Amino acid sequence: MQLAAIIVSLVFTLVGVVLVVRTAAHIVSVVRAGQPAVGRTDDPGQRFVTMLRETLGHTRMLKWSLVGAAHWFVFVGFGFLFFTLVTAYGQLFDADFALPVIGHWAPYEITTELIAWTTLVSIAILIGVRQASHPRRAGRKSRFAGSNFWQAYYVEWTIVGVAVCILVLRGLEGALAGVEDYSAHFALSYPLVRAFAGLSRGAVENAIYGVAAAKIVISMAWFITIGLNATMGVAWHRFTAFFNIFFQRNAGGEPALGALQPIMSGGKPVDFEDPGEDDLFGVGAVEHFTWKGLLDFATCTECGRCQSQCPAWNTGKPLSPKLLITGLRDHAFAKAPYLLAGGGRDAAGEEKLAPQAYAALPEAVRAEAERPLVGTAAEGGVIDPEVLWSCTTCGACVEQCPVDIEHVDHIIDMRRYQVLIESAFPSEAGVMLKNLENRGNPWGMAETRRLDWTEGLDFEVPVVGDTIEDLSEVEYLYWVGCAGALEDRAKKTTRAFAELLHIAGVKFAILGPGEACTGDPARRLGNEFLFHMLASANIETLTQAKATKIVATCPHCFNTLANEYPQLGGRFEVIHHTQLLDTLVAEGRLTPLTPIEGTITYHDPCYLGRHNRVYTPPREILARVPGVRTTEMHRCRERGFCCGAGGARMWMEERIGKRINTERVEEALSVHPDTVSTACPFCLVMLSDGVTAKQQSGQAPESLQVVDVAQLLLTSVKQPTPTPNTTPNGTGTGPAPIEADTPPLSPEAHAD
């Protein structure tokens, strides 16, 4: 028995270790085939601390409390119980073997048993969770839809087998030691010790040989399995996650949101004024991703948290962040022999590999090498175009990923190649890009229309270059934004905010016709060249106007000005209007007095919340308004649900599945509000459209309205006027209703 156990265990160990080392080296070589990644090794001390915090502390996982806690115990068990594997090897040769020094130390033995039991219970919980939300029950709503179930099952039952072997071995060890009475050394395995107490010493020794061999074989069979499956992320992430978290974009651990990264080629930003002949413009082949991108793909656990939060997937569209990453992973590894042989295409699309060397590759590898990265199923594409263009760049996937995969950056990089090189993008987006280039706004309206919102105000709004020379005599430049200046419903927010600034005595000015689109929709669509053109012009304008402090009502403008303009040298102090209003109320410069009766639910704009972590100021403003009762939607704050307008989707029609804004409005209606509030002009338009559609179908009360936080605050700050039916409950104390028959401006709106 002992000899057979030794031989089998050592054979499995040899094969397992060789395969794992070989495949680990292969994964490293595939990752290294990517392009240079800049800024991934700065501040190594902070990165190491972040890695420890996210792994040992499970900071991302514990956002899903039960699953996170269970996974933590399994994670700890996977590491700590390695010592029991060493013990098992010793027990093959000597049934009495124990680790030197600590092997018979009661605290170590109790800890071993405790971790074994908690690991067993925790993996049972995870198995139960997987079965409870299995696609055969939950269908598309299951976060495991599309995951490789056999791999997950194999890993789960491997853990069960190892934990059971540890506990059985503890019982046999106690029986071999002749433990008769309860002992602290076997505190949690004593019932098993008693169960084996009647066996002879020889039988116990043989049992130890057999169970120790079983533990080793189970562990090494796992090694063999992952050694034969380089794409088995549900297992390999146990090793790669440490590196992926260490090399994440932000050393401090903040999600890879906010600013998009500039187009890089060869590890350097592309100079759009004088690009190099070999510069890559985005990602047109898997080898164009950076090595960090390829490491992202190899690290995906297929847990589906990103998928469960994705607004596109939740409304029936083909985009699943998880399936996008796993599709890229499988393609990268299938194409790896070609890449590692020196293959690939340069920026001009020329093949690097000599014809003879290419012909020598296996047919399956050559077929994979010929697949377009983005293309329809008929074209053999790895990523379908509908997947690519369904993304709203809301960042929910990045926020939820427990191993810091940067989905949005990868999607944008592929969009960039499609727009700049292939000129392949939705036609209506082309209208928007043309309007941006010719008129400086997505709707193609004349720049003189940017002052229309000021008409009828009982105070003058200073305009730089017209009524004032520059911004040296005012406190803030108010960046109105295209929607705030040109979209009828968004204009109400603009006017309300301007009135509040006037009431508070804040000196501000606007650029008026001198303001142009920040470039956000162009950049999110993938047209980095147009973004550079718009941003550079705006930075020059702001610099000439002596801008230092900027306040914006649009989170997209806020994000671009604050986080992306510094990439081009434009550094300004930028805040969102809810942050400023919250400060003014706290300082007593604005005093909400008039009660607004009714229930209000607040919708978190993605580019204000997830991308910039501004969650509290809008809620504090609402909390200070007398009479307001607030209620939160189920998905709020960092798990808030997108309105559907981000990622330039505002100018692209939804032709697949359910409209995202409809889904969000239905969630708002589920908490029975009188008013839906937000802090973004895009969200205002999308939610208003959704509410109007529901009202027309009789599914929402006619009194329900969508307003910006600034509108609500202005209503409470100003003295009430006796206008009937101006609030949902008809008390005459709330904000003026938004006209349901005012449509948003379409991409094809006439140019003046």
C-alpha positions in Angstrom: 0.0 0.0 0.0 2.7 2.4 1.0 4.9 1.8 -2.1 2.0 2.2 -4.4 1.0 5.4 -2.7 4.5 6.8 -3.1 4.8 5.8 -6.8 1.4 7.2 -7.8 1.9 10.4 -5.8 5.4 11.1 -7.2 4.3 10.3 -10.8 1.4 12.7 -10.6 3.6 15.3 -8.9 6.3 15.1 -11.6 3.8 15.4 -14.4 1.8 18.1 -12.7 4.7 20.3 -11.9 6.3 20.0 -15.3 3.0 20.9 -17.0 2.3 23.8 -14.8 5.8 25.3 -15.1 5.6 24.8 -18.9 2.2 26.5 -19.2 3.1 29.3 -16.8 6.1 30.0 -19.0 3.8 30.0 -22.0 1.3 32.4 -20.4 4.2 34.7 -19.6 5.4 34.5 -23.2 2.0 35.3 -24.6 1.6 38.3 -22.2 5.0 39.6 -23.3 3.9 39.5 -26.9 1.8 42.6 -26.2 2.7 46.2 -26.7 4.5 48.2 -24.0 2.3 49.4 -21.1 3.3 52.7 -19.6 3.0 53.6 -15.9 2.5 50.1 -14.6 5.5 49.9 -12.4 5.6 53.4 -10.8 5.4 53.5 -7.0 6.0 49.8 -6.4 5.7 50.2 -2.7 2.1 51.5 -3.0 1.3 48.9 -5.6 2.4 46.2 -3.3 0.3 47.5 -0.5 -2.7 47.8 -2.8 -2.2 44.2 -4.0 -2.1 43.0 -0.4 -5.1 45.0 0.5 -7.2 43.8 -2.4 -6.1 40.2 -2.2 -5.9 39.6 1.6 -8.6 42.0 2.3 -10.8 41.0 -0.6 -12.0 44.6 -0.9 -13.7 44.0 -4.2 -15.1 40.6 -3.5 -16.7 41.7 -0.2 -19.0 44.1 -2.0 -20.9 40.8 -2.6 -21.0 40.0 1.1 -21.9 36.3 1.3 -20.0 35.3 -1.8 -17.1 37.5 -0.9 -16.8 36.1 2.6 -17.1 32.5 1.4 -14.5 33.2 -1.3 -12.2 34.7 1.3 -12.2 31.5 3.4 -11.5 29.4 0.3 -8.7 31.8 -0.7 -7.1 31.6 2.8 -7.6 27.8 2.7 -5.9 27.6 -0.7 -2.8 29.3 0.7 -2.6 28.1 4.3 -3.5 24.5 3.6 -0.4 24.2 1.4 1.4 23.2 4.6 -0.9 20.2 4.8 0.2 19.2 1.3 3.8 19.2 2.5 2.7 17.1 5.5 1.0 14.6 3.1 4.2 14.1 1.2 6.0 13.3 4.5 3.2 10.9 5.5 3.8 8.8 2.4 7.1 7.7 3.9 6.3 7.9 7.6 2.7 7.8 8.9 3.8 9.7 12.1 5.3 12.6 10.1 4.6 16.1 11.2 6.1 19.5 10.2 9.2 20.4 12.3 8.6 22.8 15.2 4.9 23.6 14.5 3.6 20.2 13.4 2.4 19.2 16.9 1.8 22.8 18.2 -1.8 23.0 19.3 -2.5 26.5 17.8 -1.2 25.3 14.4 -3.3 22.2 14.5 -6.5 23.9 15.6 -6.0 26.6 12.9 -5.5 23.9 10.3 -8.7 22.2 11.3 -10.6 25.4 11.5 -9.5 26.5 8.0 -10.3 23.1 6.6 -13.8 23.2 8.0 -14.5 26.8 6.9 -13.1 26.0 3.5 -15.4 23.1 3.1 -18.4 25.0 4.3 -17.5 28.0 2.1 -17.0 26.0 -1.1 -20.4 24.4 -0.4 -21.9 27.9 -0.2 -20.2 28.8 -3.5 -21.4 25.6 -5.2 -24.9 26.4 -3.9 -24.8 30.0 -5.2 -23.6 28.8 -8.6 -26.5 26.3 -8.8 -29.1 28.7 -7.5 -28.2 31.2 -10.3 -27.5 28.6 -13.0 -28.5 29.7 -16.5 -31.0 26.9 -16.7 -32.8 28.7 -13.9 -32.0 32.3 -14.5 -31.3 32.3 -18.2 -29.6 35.4 -19.5 -29.9 37.0 -16.1 -27.5 34.5 -14.6 -24.0 36.1 -14.2 -22.6 32.6 -15.1 -24.3 32.6 -18.5 -21.5 31.8 -21.0 -19.0 30.7 -18.3 -17.2 27.4 -18.6 -19.1 25.3 -16.2 -16.9 22.1 -16.3 -13.9 24.2 -15.2 -15.8 25.7 -12.3 -17.2 22.4 -11.2 -13.7 20.8 -11.4 -12.1 23.5 -9.3 -15.0 23.4 -6.7 -14.9 19.7 -6.3 -11.1 19.7 -6.1 -11.4 22.0 -3.1 -14.0 19.7 -1.6 -11.8 16.7 -2.1 -8.7 18.4 -0.6 -10.6 19.7 2.5 -12.2 16.3 3.1 -8.8 14.6 2.9 -7.3 17.0 5.4 -10.0 16.4 7.9 -9.9 12.6 7.5 -6.1 12.7 7.9 -6.5 14.7 11.1 -8.8 12.0 12.4 -6.4 9.2 11.4 -3.5 11.2 13.0 -5.4 11.3 16.3 -6.2 7.6 16.1 -2.5 6.8 15.4 -1.5 8.9 18.4 -3.8 6.9 20.6 -5.9 9.9 21.6 -8.8 8.6 23.8 -10.0 11.6 25.6 -10.9 15.0 24.1 -7.7 16.9 23.1 -7.2 20.5 22.1 -4.8 19.2 19.4 -7.8 17.7 17.7 -10.5 20.1 18.8 -12.5 20.1 15.6 -11.7 16.6 14.3 -12.3 14.7 17.6 -15.4 12.9 16.3 -13.3 11.5 13.4 -10.6 10.5 15.8 -13.1 8.5 17.8 -14.5 7.0 14.6 -11.1 5.6 13.7 -10.0 4.6 17.2 -11.0 1.0 16.8 -8.7 0.3 13.9 -5.3 -1.4 14.3 -2.1 0.6 14.0 -1.3 -1.1 10.7 -4.8 -0.3 9.3 -4.5 3.3 10.4 -1.0 3.6 8.9 -2.3 2.2 5.6 -5.2 4.5 5.7 -2.9 7.5 6.2 -0.8 6.4 3.2 -3.9 6.1 1.1 -5.5 9.3 2.1 -2.3 11.3 1.9 -1.8 9.9 -1.6 -5.4 10.8 -2.5 -4.8 14.4 -1.3 -1.6 14.6 -3.4 -3.3 13.0 -6.5 -6.3 15.4 -6.3 -3.9 18.4 -6.0 -1.6 17.3 -8.7 -4.5 16.3 -11.0 -5.6 19.9 -10.7 -2.0 20.9 -11.7 -2.2 18.6 -14.7 -5.6 20.0 -15.7 -4.6 23.6 -15.6 -1.3 22.7 -17.1 -3.2 21.4 -20.1 -5.6 24.5 -20.2 -3.8 27.8 -20.3 -7.1 29.6 -20.8 -8.6 28.1 -17.6 -9.0 31.5 -15.9 -11.1 30.1 -13.1 -8.0 28.3 -11.9 -5.1 30.4 -13.2 -6.4 33.6 -11.7 -5.2 32.2 -8.3 -1.7 33.0 -9.6 -2.1 35.8 -12.1 -4.5 37.9 -10.1 -1.7 39.0 -7.8 0.2 40.4 -10.8 -2.8 41.8 -12.5 -3.8 43.8 -9.4 -0.2 44.9 -8.8 0.1 46.3 -12.4 -3.4 47.9 -12.5 -3.6 51.5 -13.9 -3.8 53.3 -10.5 -1.2 52.4 -7.9 -3.6 53.3 -5.1 -6.2 50.8 -6.3 -8.8 53.2 -7.7 -10.7 51.6 -10.6 -9.5 52.3 -14.1 -12.2 54.9 -14.7 -12.4 58.6 -15.2 -9.9 59.6 -17.9 -9.4 57.4 -20.9 -5.8 56.7 -21.7 -4.3 58.4 -24.8 -3.6 56.3 -27.9 -0.2 54.7 -27.4 2.1 53.2 -29.9 5.3 51.5 -28.9 4.8 52.7 -25.4 4.5 56.4 -26.4 1.5 58.7 -27.0 0.8 59.2 -30.7 1.6 62.7 -31.9 -1.4 63.6 -34.0 0.4 66.6 -35.4 3.2 64.5 -36.8 2.4 60.7 -36.4 5.0 58.2 -37.2 4.7 55.9 -40.1 4.7 52.8 -37.9 2.3 54.2 -35.3 -0.7 52.1 -34.3 -4.0 53.9 -34.1 -5.9 51.7 -31.6 -6.2 48.0 -31.5 -6.8 46.1 -34.8 -5.3 42.8 -33.8 -4.9 41.0 -30.5 -1.1 41.6 -30.5 -1.9 45.4 -30.6 -3.1 45.2 -27.0 -0.6 46.0 -24.3 1.0 43.3 -22.3 -1.3 44.4 -19.4 -4.3 43.9 -21.7 -3.2 40.4 -22.4 -2.6 39.8 -18.7 -6.2 41.0 -18.1 -7.5 38.4 -20.5 -5.5 35.6 -18.9 -6.8 36.6 -15.4 -10.5 36.6 -16.0 -12.2 34.3 -13.5 -15.5 34.1 -15.4 -17.3 35.1 -12.2 -19.7 37.2 -14.2 -19.9 40.2 -11.9 -19.2 42.5 -14.8 -21.9 40.8 -16.8 -24.5 41.1 -14.1 -24.0 44.8 -13.8 -23.7 45.7 -17.5 -26.6 47.8 -18.8 -26.2 46.4 -22.3 -26.3 42.8 -21.3 -29.2 43.5 -18.9 -31.3 44.9 -21.7 -30.8 42.1 -24.2 -27.8 43.4 -26.2 -24.9 41.2 -27.3 -22.3 42.8 -25.1 -21.1 40.9 -22.1 -17.9 42.3 -20.7 -17.1 38.8 -19.5 -17.6 37.1 -22.8 -15.7 39.9 -24.6 -12.7 39.3 -22.3 -12.8 35.5 -22.5 -13.3 35.7 -26.3 -10.1 37.9 -26.6 -8.3 35.5 -24.2 -9.2 32.4 -26.2 -8.2 34.1 -29.5 -4.9 35.3 -28.0 -3.9 31.9 -26.9 -5.1 30.2 -30.1 -3.1 32.7 -32.1 -0.1 32.5 -29.8 2.0 30.0 -31.9 1.8 32.5 -34.8 2.7 35.5 -32.6 5.6 33.7 -30.8 7.0 32.6 -34.2 7.3 36.3 -35.0 4.0 36.8 -36.8 1.7 39.8 -36.7 0.9 42.8 -38.8 2.4 46.2 -38.6 0.6 49.5 -38.7 0.4 49.3 -42.5 -1.2 45.8 -42.3 1.9 44.1 -43.7 2.7 40.6 -42.5 5.9 40.3 -40.5 6.4 36.5 -40.8 8.1 35.1 -43.8 5.9 33.1 -46.2 7.8 29.9 -45.5 7.5 30.2 -41.8 3.8 31.1 -42.0 3.2 28.0 -44.2 4.9 25.8 -41.6 2.4 26.7 -38.9 -0.5 24.3 -38.2 -3.6 25.0 -40.2 -5.7 25.8 -37.1 -3.2 28.5 -36.1 -3.1 30.0 -39.5 -6.9 30.2 -39.5 -6.9 31.9 -36.2 -4.3 34.4 -37.4 -6.5 35.3 -40.3 -9.5 36.1 -38.2 -10.4 39.8 -38.0 -10.5 41.1 -34.5 -13.7 42.9 -35.1 -16.1 41.4 -37.5 -19.5 39.6 -37.9 -19.8 35.9 -37.5 -19.9 35.5 -41.3 -16.6 37.3 -41.4 -15.1 35.1 -38.7 -14.7 38.0 -36.4 -13.5 37.6 -32.8 -15.7 40.4 -31.5 -18.9 41.3 -33.3 -19.3 45.0 -34.1 -22.7 45.1 -32.3 -20.8 44.0 -29.2 -18.3 46.8 -29.6 -20.9 49.6 -30.2 -23.3 48.5 -27.4 -21.0 49.7 -24.7 -22.1 52.9 -22.8 -18.6 53.1 -21.1 -20.5 53.4 -17.8 -17.7 51.6 -16.0 -19.9 49.1 -14.0 -17.8 46.2 -15.3 -14.5 47.8 -14.1 -16.0 48.8 -10.8 -17.1 45.3 -10.0 -14.2 43.2 -11.4 -12.4 41.6 -8.4 -9.1 41.2 -10.3 -9.0 44.8 -11.8 -9.6 44.0 -15.5 -9.9 47.2 -17.5 -12.7 46.4 -19.9 -13.6 50.0 -21.0 -10.0 50.8 -22.0 -9.9 47.7 -24.2 -13.3 48.5 -25.8 -12.3 52.1 -26.6 -9.0 50.9 -28.1 -10.8 48.6 -30.5 -13.3 51.4 -31.3 -10.4 53.7 -32.1 -9.0 51.3 -34.7 -12.5 50.9 -36.3 -13.0 54.6 -36.5 -9.6 55.9 -37.4 -8.4 53.0 -39.7 -11.4 51.1 -40.9 -13.9 54.0 -40.9 -16.4 51.5 -39.6 -19.0 52.8 -37.1 -22.7 53.4 -36.8 -24.0 55.8 -39.5 -25.8 58.1 -37.0 -22.6 58.5 -35.1 -21.0 59.8 -38.3 -23.5 62.6 -38.3 -22.5 63.5 -34.8 -18.8 63.5 -35.7 -19.4 65.7 -38.7 -21.3 68.2 -36.6 -18.5 68.2 -34.0 -15.9 68.9 -36.6 -17.9 71.6 -38.5 -19.9 73.3 -35.7 -18.3 72.3 -32.4 -21.4 70.6 -31.0 -23.0 67.2 -31.6 -26.2 68.7 -33.0 -24.6 70.9 -35.6 -26.3 74.1 -34.3 -24.8 77.5 -34.8 -22.4 78.7 -32.1 -24.5 81.8 -31.5 -27.3 79.6 -30.1 -25.1 78.9 -27.1 -26.4 82.1 -25.5 -30.1 81.4 -26.0 -30.6 80.0 -22.5 -29.7 83.4 -21.0 -32.7 85.1 -22.5 -35.3 86.2 -20.0 -33.0 86.1 -16.9 -33.3 89.1 -14.7 -29.5 89.5 -14.4 -26.7 89.7 -16.8 -24.5 86.7 -17.4 -21.0 87.9 -18.2 -19.5 86.5 -21.4 -15.7 86.3 -21.9 -14.6 88.3 -24.9 -17.9 90.3 -24.9 -18.9 91.9 -21.7 -15.7 91.0 -19.9 -12.2 90.6 -21.2 -11.1 87.6 -19.2 -11.8 85.6 -16.1 -9.5 87.5 -13.7 -12.3 89.4 -12.1 -14.7 86.4 -11.5 -14.5 83.4 -9.3 -15.6 80.7 -11.7 -15.9 80.0 -15.3 -19.2 78.2 -15.8 -18.7 75.6 -18.5 -22.3 75.2 -19.8 -21.7 72.4 -22.2 -23.4 71.5 -25.5 -26.5 70.0 -23.9 -26.8 72.7 -21.3 -26.7 75.4 -23.9 -28.6 73.7 -26.8 -31.0 71.0 -25.5 -34.3 72.5 -24.3 -34.7 70.4 -21.1 -31.1 70.7 -20.1 -31.4 74.5 -20.5 -33.7 74.5 -17.5 -30.8 73.1 -15.4 -28.4 75.7 -16.8 -30.8 78.6 -16.0 -31.5 77.2 -12.5 -27.8 76.8 -11.7 -27.0 80.3 -13.0 -29.8 81.8 -10.9 -28.5 79.9 -7.8 -25.0 81.3 -8.4 -26.5 84.8 -8.7 -28.5 84.4 -5.5 -25.5 83.2 -3.7 -23.4 86.1 -4.9 -20.9 83.9 -6.8 -19.2 85.8 -9.5 -19.1 83.7 -12.7 -18.8 84.1 -16.4 -19.3 81.9 -19.5 -17.5 81.5 -22.8 -20.7 81.7 -24.8 -19.9 81.2 -28.5 -16.3 80.7 -27.6 -17.2 77.4 -26.0 -17.0 74.2 -28.0 -17.7 70.5 -27.2 -15.0 69.1 -24.9 -14.6 66.2 -27.2 -16.1 63.5 -24.8 -18.4 61.9 -27.4 -15.7 61.9 -30.0 -13.2 60.2 -27.7 -15.7 57.6 -26.4 -16.7 56.8 -29.9 -13.0 56.3 -30.8 -12.2 59.4 -32.8 -9.1 60.4 -30.9 -8.0 62.8 -33.6 -11.2 64.8 -33.4 -10.9 64.8 -29.6 -7.4 66.2 -29.8 -8.6 68.9 -32.2 -11.5 70.0 -30.0 -9.5 69.7 -26.7 -6.5 71.6 -28.0 -8.7 74.5 -29.2 -10.6 74.6 -25.9 -7.4 74.5 -23.9 -6.1 77.4 -25.9 -9.4 79.3 -25.3 -9.3 78.6 -21.6 -5.7 79.6 -21.3 -6.3 82.9 -23.1 -9.3 83.6 -20.9 -7.1 83.0 -17.8 -9.3 80.2 -16.5 -8.3 78.7 -13.2 -11.5 77.4 -11.6 -14.2 75.8 -13.7 -17.7 74.5 -12.7 -19.6 72.3 -15.0 -23.2 71.0 -14.9 -22.4 68.1 -17.3 -20.5 65.2 -15.7 -19.1 64.3 -19.1 -17.7 67.8 -19.5 -16.6 67.7 -15.8 -14.7 64.4 -16.4 -13.1 65.5 -19.6 -11.9 68.9 -18.3 -10.7 67.6 -15.0 -9.2 64.3 -16.0 -8.4 64.3 -19.7 -7.3 67.8 -20.5 -4.2 67.5 -18.3 -3.0 64.8 -20.8 -2.8 67.7 -23.3 -1.4 70.3 -20.9 -4.7 71.8 -19.8 -4.7 71.8 -16.0 -7.6 73.6 -14.3 -9.4 73.2 -11.0 -12.7 71.7 -12.1 -15.8 70.9 -9.9 -19.3 69.7 -10.6 -22.2 72.0 -10.0 -23.6 69.7 -7.2 -20.3 70.0 -5.3 -20.4 73.8 -5.5 -24.1 74.0 -4.6 -23.6 71.7 -1.6 -20.8 74.0 -0.4 -22.9 77.1 -0.9 -25.8 75.6 1.1 -23.4 74.4 3.8 -21.9 77.9 4.1 -25.4 79.5 4.3 -25.1 81.4 1.1 -28.1 79.4 -0.2 -30.9 78.6 2.2 -33.6 76.1 1.2 -36.8 77.4 2.9 -39.8 76.5 0.7 -40.9 72.9 1.4 -41.1 70.5 -1.5 -43.5 67.8 -0.5 -43.2 64.4 -2.1 -40.8 61.5 -2.6 -37.7 61.9 -4.7 -35.4 59.2 -6.0 -31.9 60.2 -7.2 -30.3 58.6 -10.2 -26.5 58.5 -10.1 -24.9 59.7 -13.4 -22.2 57.2 -14.3 -19.6 59.9 -15.1 -20.3 61.7 -11.9 -20.6 58.7 -9.6 -18.5 55.7 -10.7 -16.0 57.6 -12.8 -15.4 60.4 -10.3 -16.7 59.1 -7.0 -19.1 62.0 -6.5 -22.1 60.4 -4.6 -22.7 62.5 -1.5 -23.1 66.1 -2.6 -26.3 65.6 -4.6 -27.8 63.6 -1.8 -26.8 66.2 0.8 -28.5 68.9 -1.2 -31.7 66.9 -1.3 -31.5 66.2 2.4 -31.4 69.9 3.2 -34.5 70.7 1.2 -37.5 70.9 3.6 -40.3 68.4 3.1 -38.3 66.1 0.7 -38.5 62.4 1.4 -35.8 60.5 -0.5 -35.8 56.9 -1.5 -33.0 54.9 -3.2 -33.4 52.7 -6.2 -32.1 49.1 -5.8 -29.1 49.9 -8.0 -27.5 53.1 -6.7 -24.2 54.7 -5.9 -21.3 52.5 -7.2 -23.8 49.9 -8.5 -26.0 52.5 -10.1 -27.5 51.7 -13.5 -26.7 53.6 -16.6 -29.2 55.8 -18.4 -27.9 54.6 -21.8 -26.4 57.8 -23.1 -22.7 57.4 -22.3 -20.0 56.2 -24.7 -21.6 58.4 -27.4 -24.7 56.2 -27.3 -26.7 59.4 -26.9 -26.3 59.8 -30.7 -26.8 56.1 -31.6 -30.2 54.4 -31.8 -30.8 51.3 -29.7 -32.0 48.7 -32.2 -31.4 45.5 -30.2 -33.2 44.5 -27.0 -34.9 46.8 -24.5 -34.0 50.5 -24.3 -31.6 51.1 -21.4 -33.4 54.2 -20.3 -36.7 52.2 -20.1 -35.0 49.7 -17.8 -33.8 52.4 -15.5 -37.2 54.2 -15.5 -38.9 51.0 -14.6 -36.6 50.6 -11.6 -37.3 54.2 -10.6 -41.1 53.5 -10.8 -40.7 50.5 -8.6 -39.9 52.8 -5.6 -43.0 55.0 -6.4 -41.4 58.4 -6.5 -43.1 61.7 -7.2 -40.0 63.1 -8.8 -36.9 61.5 -10.3 -33.8 63.7 -9.8 -30.4 63.5 -11.4 -27.3 65.7 -12.0 -26.5 65.2 -15.7 -28.1 66.7 -18.8 -27.7 63.4 -20.7 -29.4 61.5 -17.9 -32.1 64.2 -17.8 -33.0 63.7 -21.4 -32.8 59.9 -21.3 -34.9 59.5 -18.2 -37.4 62.1 -19.4 -37.9 60.2 -22.6 -38.4 57.0 -20.6 -40.9 58.6 -18.3 -42.8 60.2 -21.2 -43.1 56.8 -22.9 -44.4 55.2 -19.7 -46.9 58.0 -19.2 -48.1 57.6 -22.7 -48.7 53.9 -22.1 -50.4 54.6 -18.8 -47.7 52.9 -16.8 -46.5 56.1 -15.0 -48.5 58.9 -13.3 -48.8 62.1 -15.4 -47.5 64.1 -12.5 -44.1 62.3 -12.5 -41.3 64.5 -13.7 -37.5 64.3 -14.0 -35.5 67.3 -12.8 -32.0 68.2 -12.0 -30.9 68.7 -8.4 -30.3 72.4 -9.2 -33.9 72.8 -10.2 -35.2 71.3 -7.0 -32.8 73.5 -4.9 -33.8 76.7 -6.8 -37.5 76.0 -6.2 -36.8 75.7 -2.4 -34.5 78.7 -2.3 -36.8 81.0 -4.1 -40.1 82.2 -2.5 -43.1 80.1 -3.7 -45.3 81.5 -6.4 -49.0 80.7 -6.3 -49.0 78.7 -9.5 -51.4 75.7 -9.4 -50.4 72.1 -10.0 -46.7 72.7 -10.2 -45.7 69.7 -8.2 -46.6 66.0 -8.4 -49.0 66.4 -5.5 -50.4 69.7 -6.8 -49.4 71.7 -3.7 -47.8 74.5 -5.8 -44.5 74.2 -3.8 -42.4 72.2 -6.1 -40.4 72.7 -9.3 -42.1 73.5 -12.6 -43.0 70.4 -14.5 -40.9 69.5 -17.6 -42.9 69.6 -20.8 -43.5 66.0 -21.8 -43.9 67.1 -25.5 -40.4 68.6 -25.8 -38.3 66.1 -27.7 -34.5 65.9 -27.3 -32.5 67.3 -30.2 -31.7 64.5 -32.6 -28.3 64.0 -34.4 -30.0 65.2 -37.6 -31.3 68.4 -36.0 -31.1 71.3 -38.5 -28.0 73.4 -38.5 -28.7 77.1 -38.3 
